Each structure stands twice: as C-alpha cells, then as structure tokens.
Amino acid sequence: MRVPSMAIRFAVLLMLLVPVSRLEAQEFRRLPVQQYRDKMKAGWIGQIAGVCWGASTEGKFQDRVIPEDQMPKWEPKMINDAFGQDDLYVEMTFLRTLEEYGYDVPIRQAGIDFANSRYPLWCANNAGRTNLRNGIAPPDSSHPKFNRCPNDIDYQIEADYSGLIAPGLPNVAVALGEKFGRLMNYGDGVYAGQFMGGMYSEAFFEKDVEKIIEAGLRCIPKECQYAEMVRDLVKWHREEPKDWQKTWQLIEKKYCKDKEYLKASNGPGIDCKSNGAYVLLGFLYGEGDLDRTIIISCRAGKDSDCNPSSSGGILFTTIGFSNLPDRITKDLSETRIFDHTAYSFPALIDVCEKLARQALARQGGRVEKDANGEDVFLIPVRPVKPSKLELSWAPGPIEGSRFSEAEMAKITAP
C-alpha cells in the first residue's frame, strides 16, 4: 500500500523536531573527566579503607558473625596499612601490563607478567601462578584439570580496577575478566570479578544500589550459580530489609552448607559465592552509609577484609573523593609506593585515567570540551555481552596450551 506523501512529511517533521541533545543522550553518557577522576579516586579509597579496617579480622570468623564489640574501630592512621595489601597490589600487576602493552596484550603475555610477580600468593592465585611457572599457559592455567581452586575468591577481589578504568563501559570489564581473570579462575570464579567490574562501571552514573547490582548482573551469564546468588540477595533483602543477620543465615544455609553450591569449591570460607554474598550484604543493608556498609561486610566473616574492600570501593565510587569525610583520607601518604608495584597513590590515579581514555576510544567514545574548556568523556551506551557459560564442576576441554621455550625464558621468577 502506498503511504500518502502528507504522512511521510509529517513523520520527517517529527524527527526534525526531536532535539539533537535528546538523540545524543540516547546514545552517549557524558562524564566530565574531573568528575571521573574524583569518583575513580574514591573507588580506590573505598577499597583501601575496607581492607585496612577489616585486616585484623581476616579468616578468624568462619561460619559466625563477628560480635559487634570485636569489630575494630576505624582510626585515620589505618589508611596507610594498604600499601602492603595483596588485595591491592595484585590488581596493580594487571594495570601495569595494560600500561606497558595496551588493551590488545595477548593473554599469554599477561600470564608471563603474572608468573614473574614476586609477592606471596594463596588459593587460586597461587595455583594459577604455579601452573604458569610450570609452563601451563593461560587459559589452561585456571582450568579445573590443573587448578583445584577455580571458584575461589581471587579474581573477585582483584577486579575492581576493571570497572574503575571503564566508566560506563561494562564490556571492557567483561573482556578484562577474560584476559586476567582466566589466569587463575574459571566459571563462577571469573564471573565474580566481571560482576564486580560491572558494578564499578555503573557506579560512576548511578547511586541506586539495586540498579548498580542489575548492571553487574548483565555482565555475567544468567544461568550461572553466581548470578543465582546475586538474585537471591536482592530477593532476601526485599523480604527482610532491616535485619541483615537473618539474610546472613540464609546465605549460610544455601551457599555455605548446601553441597549443590559447593561443587568444585575449595571450601565455603574462600568460595566466591559466599564471600560475594557478604559483599552484597553490606552494599544492600548499608543503605549508602560508608561505615555501615564496610562494617556489615566485615562482620559477616570469612574473608572479612576483602569483602568490605569490594562493597566499600563500589559505594565510595558513587560518592566521589571530594565528598568523603576527612577522617578517612587525611593521613593517606601521597609518596609511599604500593609494595611490588611502580605506583604511588597519585601515580595510580594517573595511570587509571590514561587507561580509561584508551578504553573510551576503543569503544567508540570520544573526549570533548565543555564551555569552560574542560575535558568531558562521551561514553557510548552499548548492550553488554557476557562471557559464555562454563561450569567449574563440568568444564569444557582444555586448549592444550603450553608456553614455548622462548616464552619460558621470559619467566625469571623462581
């Protein structure tokens, strides 16, 4: 049927009447670079505060809540305990690889860099690095055939960087999980980090906790057990929004004692699902309060410094460094170097901005000037493409990947 010319003219007129700014808003998010730096800087401070605050409790409370009177009190001097924390310097190894080789760095080179790290490691990190040093190249270094810790917490606690350098770019966080998370983790162990990276990525634009969690969920396969855990936490919080310890009991029953959720697990104390649930426990029940968020994630127990580091980091990102209380930041050293890295705190912030600019350009975004001549990120809005579903207890085939003699010669660590 022929459309009347008047109808066509009317449709064209409607299109012309739509403001350009509205059309652009449907395709891009705008983030002033100074605001990006402020929020990214806060994300690092949240990690630092969380891990330092909970450090003295780590591993001491398994299957029980830390009593309120045994929760450490925050002291400003604690902030500088961060420079020796593996929760922080391991992920800076990945940042250094990206800084030196760019986003196209082959996973094998990422593996060589990780193999050459000299710091002590545990759990999946140690298993993956040992495999790498023995010539098992990634991604086989994390395959359950060679690694008995595929679902451990390791990449979950190291993935913060992936969202902090990818504001509004969750596909970058997913891709980084495929590159660095697979050095040591598999299946849910990788998805845990991609979920965290996705939440950080959204925290630059969103304050609503459930919306940030939804953004993280879009980054992982909906059929995986980790996604089931996330949906459970949101549901349990809605059903019992005031008593976080009742929800803690539900986590304990399902994700710490039900064998169906401990398949291929190295034990609930270090499993990504139970500890990831404690991250969300603080994030949901903290209700936007800095102290309460960290305290709940810490008091939940198990890996009680890593979990408040994650919940604190995401929450602090939504707030921004300039809005943080002085008692958190005032004693932070600007000159001390994080152990086993090349970065002071200011250098860390600078390298993250550098990598964020690169990620933006690769994803089709651009940088423009505002009316004051300041840089603004124009960030394209794209659907998220999660990794394929893989089960650590029923893994796919290995790639048969081994380092060549020339690659092994580059691994100089003992």
N, C-alpha and C positions, 0 to 999 in steps of 0.2 A: 504494500500500500504506500502510496506517495504521501510524504509528510508535507503539509502546507507550508509555503515559504514563510508565512507570518509566524508559525510555531518555531521554525528554525531561528528566525530573527529574535524571537523572544528568549529562546534558550541562550543564544550568544550574548544577548544583553544581560541576562542574569549572571553569566560567567564574568562579564566585564565589570559588573557591579561589585563582585567579591573583592574586598581589599587585598592587595598584594601581601600585606603583612599577615593576613589570616591564612592565605595559601602557604606562605613560608612557614608559619607556625605549625602547620600540619606535617611538615617535612623535617624541620630542624628544631633543636632546642638551643637556646642561647645561654652561654655561661661566661661571664667576664673572667678573664684569666686571673685577676687578683682574687676574685671570689673562689675560683678553683683552687688556687694556692692556699687560701685561708682554710677551706674545708679539707683539702688533702693533708695539710699540716695537722689539723685537728684529728684526722683519722690516725695518723701515726702517734699522736699524743695519747689517744684513747687506747691504742694497743699497748703503749708503754706503761700507762697508768694501770691498766688492768693486770698486766703480767707482773708488774712490780708489787702491786697491792696484794695479789694472791700468792706470790712466790713462796712464802714461808709455809703455806698450807699444801703445796703440791703433793699429790699422791698419798696424803696422810688420812684422808677420809674417803674410804671406799664403802659404798652401799649405805651411807648415812649422811645426813645433813650436818654441816659444820654448826655447832652450837653458836648462838649469837654472841655469847661472851668470849668465844675463841676466835672470832673474826678480827683480824688485825685492824688497827686504826690507821687511817691514812696520815702520813707525815710528808711534807713537801720534799724532804731530802730523799725520799724513796725513788723519785723520778730518775735519778742517775744510776740506779741499780740496773737500768735497762741495757746499758752498754755491753753487758756480758751475758745477755739472754739469748738462748738459741731460738726462741720464738721470733726473734727479730733478725739476727744476723744470717740465718739460713735463707730467708727470702731475699735478703740483700745480695746473696750469691746470684740469684736469678736476675735481679736488677742489673748486676754487673755484666752478666752475659749479654743481656739485651743492650746495654750501653755500648759494649765493645763490638757486637756482631749485628745488632739490629733485630727487628722482628722476624726476619727470614732465617735466623740462625737455625741450622739443622738440629734436630733433636739429639743427634749423636754428639755434636759439639757441646750442647747443653749438658749431656751426660759426662763428657770429659771434664768440663769445668766443675761439675758437682763431685766427680771422683777425685779431683785434685784438692778439694776442701780439706782443711787440716783440723777442723774442730771436732769434738766428740759428738757422736750421734747415737740415737736409740731407735728401737722399733722399726717401722717401715723405712725411715730414712737410712738407718744403719744397714738394713737388709739390702735396700736398693743400691747404696753406695758400695757395699761389699761386692755385689754382683757386677757392678760397673768395673771395679778394680780387678775383678777376676775375668774380665773380658766379655761379659754378657752385656751387649749393647742395648740401649732403650729402643723400643718399649718393652723388650723382654725382661729388662732388669726389674720390672714390677710385676711380671706375670706370676700368677699363683703357682705355677710349676716350679718357679725358682725362688719365690718370695712368700713366706708364710704369714706376712703381715699386710695383705692387700687393703684391708678395710681399717687400718689404724688411722689415728687422728692426724698424721703428719702433714699432708698437704692442706688439710683443713686449717691448720694453724699457720700455714705459710702463704696462703693465697691472698692475703689482704692487699699485697702490692698490685695484684692483677686487676682489682677494681679501682684502686687509688690512681692508677695511671690510665684508666679507661672510663672517665666520667661520661655516663650516658651511652657507653659503648659495650654492652654486655657480651657481644660476640667476641670481642677481644679477650675478655676474661675467660670465656669458654675455650678459645684457641690456646691461650696460655696454659690452661689446665691440661690440654692435650700434649703440650710440649714439656712442661716442667712437672706437672703432677704425675705423669707417667714414668718419671724416673724412679719413683718409689711406691706409688699407689696404683690400684686397679679398681674398676667398678665403682661402688659407693665411695671408696676412698678418694677417687678423683672427683666424683660428683660433689662431694662435701666441699671441696675447695672451689669448684665452679659456682656452687650455690653462694658461698661467702663472697666471692668476687662479684657476682651479680648483684648482691645486696649493696655492697660498697658502691658499685657503679650507679645504682639508683639513688643512693643516699645523698648525692650531690643535688638532687632535684626534689626529693620527697621527704617529708617528715613523718607521715603516717606509717606506723610500724607494719601493719598488715599489708599495705601496698608495697613496702620495701621487701617484705617476705615473698609476696607474689612475684615480684620481679626476679628474685633469686630462684624461685621455683621454675620459672620459664627457661632457666639456663640448664636444667637437668632433665633426663628422661622421666616422664611422669610415672612410669611403671616401676622405677627402682625403689628399694626399701627406704633409701634416704628421703625421697620425696614423700613417701608414706608417713615417715616420722614427722616431717615438716607439717603436713596436713593435720596429723594428729595433734600437734602442739597448738596450732591455731584453733582447732575444734575444742580441745580441752580448756584452753584459755577462755573461750567464749562461754563454755558451760560453767566454769568456775573462775570468774575474772578477778577474784580478790585473794584467794588462798593459794599461793604458789606451791606450798608444800603438798597440797592434795594432788596437784598436777605432777609434782616430783614423784609421788608414789605411783602414779600411772606410768610414768617413764620407767621407773624401777621394775615394775611388773612386766611390762611388754618388752622393753629394749635392753634390759639387763638380766632378765631371767628366762624369758621365752627362747628356747633353743632355735626356733624358726628365724629369729632375728640375730642369732649369733653364729650363723653359718659362715665359715671362712674367717671367723673372728679370732683375734689374738687375746680375747678376753674383754669383758664389758668396760673394764677400767680404762682401756686405751682405744676402744672402738669409736669410730667417727659418729655413729648414730646416737649413742647415749650421750656423748660429750657435745655433739651438735645440738641435741635437745636441751642441754643445760645452757648453751649459748642463747637459744631462743627463749628459754625460761626467763633469763634476765632481761632480754630485749623486750619481751611482751609484758612481763609483770613490773618491769622498772618504770613503765609509764613515762618515759622521757627524762627521768631523773638520773643524773650522772652517777651519783653514789649508789643509789638503789639498784640500778642496772648491774653494775660491777659486783656489788655485794651478793645479789641473788645468784648470779652465775658462778661466783666463787663458793658460796655456801652450799651449792648443790653437790660439791665434792668432786671426786675422781681427779681429772686433770684441771685442778682448780685455779691455775694461773693462766693457762691457755684459753680457757673458755671465757673468763671476763675480759681477756685481751681482745677477743673477737667481738663480743657484744659491745664492749666499750668503744672499740675502734669504729664500728658502724654508727653507733649513736653519736659519737663525737663528730663524725663527718657531717651529720645533718646539722650540727650546731655551729661549727666553724671555730677556728682558733681564737679569733678576736672576741668571741663570746664566752670563752672558758674562764672559770674562776682562777684568780691569781694563785691560790693555794695549790693548784695542780701544776702550773707551768713555771712558777717564779724561780725555781732552783735549777732548771734544766741547763746543763752545760752546752754551750754553743761551739766548743772547741774539741771536746773529747771525741775520739774515734770509736765507733762500734767495733767490738772485737771481731777479728778475722775479716774485716771489710776495709774499704777505702773511704768510708763516708763518716763525716761528722753530721750532726743533725741538719745544719744549713745545706750541706752538700747533698744530703739525701733528698731534701725538698727540691733542690735544683734539678737533680737527675730525674726525678719523677715528672716535673714539668716538661723537661726535654722529651721524655718518652711519651708523655700524653700528647704533645704536639705531633709526634711521629705517628702515633696511633690514629689521631684525628685525620691526618692527611691520608693515611692508608684506607680509612673507612669512608672516604668521600666527603669529609667535612672541610672546613676552612677557617681561617682566622681573619676577622675584620676589625676595623677601628670603630669605636663609638664616638660620640660627639666630643668627648674630651681627649680623643687620640689614644685611648687605652685599648688593648687587645681584647677581643671577645671571641670565644670558641663558638662556631656554628656547628652543632653536632647533629648528624643525620639520624633520624629515627628509623630503625630497621627491625624487622621481626627477628627474634632470637632463634638460632638453630642449635639445639642441644646436641651433645655427642650421642652416638648410638648406645643402646642399652647393652651392657655387659655385666655378667654376674660372676662375682669372685668365686662362688662355690660351683659354678658350671662355666668355666672360662672358655673363650674361643681358642683357636690354635695359636701356638707361638709363631713368631716370624723367623725363628732360627737365626736371629741376628747376633753376630759377634763382631767385636772390634777387630780391625785389621792390625797387622804388625805395626804399621805406621801410626795408627791411632793409639795403640797401646804404648808406643814410645812417648806419646804426649802425656800419658798419665804418670806423673812423677811422685805422687804421694805414696807412702809406704802401704 
